[in-house]
Amino acid sequence: MIETEDIIKIANYFSIIAHSPGRLRVRVNPKIIKEGGNLTLADIENLPNKIDGIKEIKIKKIIASVTITYDANVFRPSLWEDLIAQRNLEEVSSIINTLAKEVV
């Protein structure tokens, strides 16, 4: 099971390629493979089933990118930017925990 701390940790390996309300595309740093812990691609792809407001996650391994489709009325676009920049993490954690179906 993926935890809120894991989400914050993996977001540290992302950099924003493109972001419009409801759709975020990020580049993934290859270091995530060595330092990402026990998380699997399936854990990441299953986040829409675990957190309200995340609609879909598409991982493109060949180009090392992830596209996240989300409800901009549930997740403010600035929340994603804060998560990736590792800012305001207490607020980000609180919101994720509130929306979590299964995340701890």
C-alpha positions in Angstrom: 0.0 0.0 0.0 1.3 3.5 -0.9 1.4 6.1 1.9 1.2 9.8 1.8 4.9 10.1 2.6 5.6 7.9 -0.4 3.7 10.3 -2.7 5.7 13.2 -1.3 9.0 11.2 -1.8 8.3 10.2 -5.4 7.2 13.7 -6.3 10.7 14.9 -5.5 11.8 13.0 -8.6 9.4 14.9 -10.9 9.9 18.1 -12.8 7.0 19.8 -14.6 6.9 19.6 -18.4 3.5 21.0 -18.9 0.6 21.9 -16.6 -2.9 23.1 -17.3 -5.8 22.8 -14.8 -6.8 19.2 -14.8 -3.7 17.8 -16.6 -0.1 17.6 -15.4 2.8 16.1 -17.3 6.1 15.5 -15.5 9.5 14.2 -16.4 10.8 11.5 -14.0 14.4 11.6 -12.8 16.0 8.1 -13.4 17.4 8.2 -9.8 13.9 7.1 -8.7 14.7 3.6 -9.7 17.5 3.3 -7.1 16.1 5.6 -4.5 12.3 5.1 -4.8 12.1 2.3 -2.2 9.6 -0.5 -2.6 7.1 1.4 -4.8 6.1 -0.2 -8.1 4.7 1.2 -11.2 1.4 -0.5 -10.3 1.4 1.4 -7.0 1.6 4.7 -8.9 -0.8 3.7 -11.6 -3.4 2.7 -9.0 -3.4 6.1 -7.2 -6.7 7.1 -9.0 -8.4 4.2 -7.1 -7.0 5.4 -3.8 -7.3 9.2 -3.9 -10.5 11.1 -4.9 -9.8 13.7 -7.5 -7.1 11.9 -9.4 -8.8 10.5 -12.6 -5.9 8.8 -14.4 -2.2 8.3 -14.4 -0.3 7.3 -17.5 3.3 6.3 -17.3 5.5 6.3 -20.4 8.7 4.5 -19.4 10.5 5.0 -22.7 10.4 8.8 -22.4 10.4 8.8 -18.6 7.2 10.9 -18.2 4.0 10.7 -16.2 0.7 12.3 -17.1 -1.7 12.9 -14.3 -5.3 13.8 -15.2 -7.1 15.3 -12.2 -10.2 17.2 -11.1 -9.0 20.8 -10.8 -12.0 21.5 -8.5 -10.7 19.0 -6.0 -6.9 19.5 -6.4 -5.9 23.2 -7.0 -3.2 23.4 -9.7 -1.0 25.1 -7.2 -1.2 22.1 -4.9 0.6 20.0 -7.6 3.2 22.6 -8.1 3.8 22.8 -4.3 4.1 19.0 -4.1 6.7 18.8 -6.9 8.6 21.8 -5.5 8.4 20.2 -2.0 6.7 23.4 -0.6 3.9 23.6 1.9 4.1 19.9 2.5 2.0 19.9 5.6 -0.9 21.4 3.6 -0.3 19.0 0.8 -0.3 16.0 3.2 -3.4 17.2 4.9 -5.3 17.5 1.6 -4.1 14.1 0.3 -5.1 12.5 3.6 -8.5 14.1 3.5 -9.1 12.8 -0.1 -7.5 9.4 0.5 -9.6 6.3 0.2 -6.7 4.0 1.3 -3.6 6.1 1.6 -2.2 6.4 5.1 
